[in-house]
Amino acid sequence: MMKEDTGNNAVYLAWQAPDTRRWHVVGLLKQHEQRYVFNYTKGAFTSDKFVPFIGMSDLQTVYYSQALFPLFGNRILSPKRPEFPCFVKWLGLTEQASPFEILSRSGGARTTDNLQVFKPLIPAQDGMLEYYFFAHGLRHLPQSAADRVSQLKAGDVLSLQRDYDNKYDGCATLVCATNPQENVGFCPAYITEDIVNLLEQKDTNLQLMVEKLCEDAPYQYRLLCKLQGQVDIALRGKLMSTDEFRPVVDNADSCNSGV
């Protein structure tokens, strides 16, 4: 797996199976110099319900483009839209943010499909990790928890707790407010396995905090969390290293196929 390409210039694409509701990592988009490169990952083979995307029908092909592929470009709000300034504020970004930054922070989710993009959960070479994600499941919280979310403010310390009662995800992880502890959301399902790996490491020193709370935002953009701290460098090669994250074609830049 090409770890050095999975930083600020890359996002994974997750797809939710309609039958099991399980999330599968099916693609990797990289911004390489002046072009974009898309690989299917081996997670695309883990469900017989998955159908390749329009214009990218061959799972064995690496796709290149000078502009963002429509699959991704159509998930970014145009700066010409009147709601754009409010949208980037919800994301904790500025109006000068690049389309790729907006895509990676927002997740590119749409109500019309079952796709989501997310940044790799990979620490830097020195072991420092800084990772942003929006808490999931806020719309399903009881009123007391929803009230607690409204009381949060930037800089408040949060905690991560395993949800052992979850019947659907053995790695499900709660986002909890502290003092007193109360569930205020969930980690995104497609990173929970690696979150659990981080939590189980004795030499890992991580802190989760509120980066931004926007009560005027839709639920999916309301609570932005920041995970940061020092990770055991030995763990770096183990995060997001399962087969579903591995590109079907390992060396994208050596391939000549494209769009």
Salt bridges, closest charged atoms under 4 A:
GLU4 OE2 - ARG236 NH1 3.54
ASP5 OD2 - LYS30 NZ 3.52
GLU83 OE2 - ARG81 NH2 2.58
ASP113 OD2 - ARG75 NH2 2.28
ASP113 OD2 - ARG110 NH2 3.55
GLU130 OE1 - LYS226 NZ 3.48
ASP156 OD1 - LYS153 NZ 3.33
GLU182 OE1 - ARG148 NH1 3.49
GLU200 OE2 - ARG162 NH1 3.72
ASP216 OD2 - LYS89 NZ 3.32
ASP243 OD1 - ARG246 NE 3.43
ASP253 OD2 - HIS32 NE2 3.66
ASP253 OD1 - ARG35 NH2 3.92
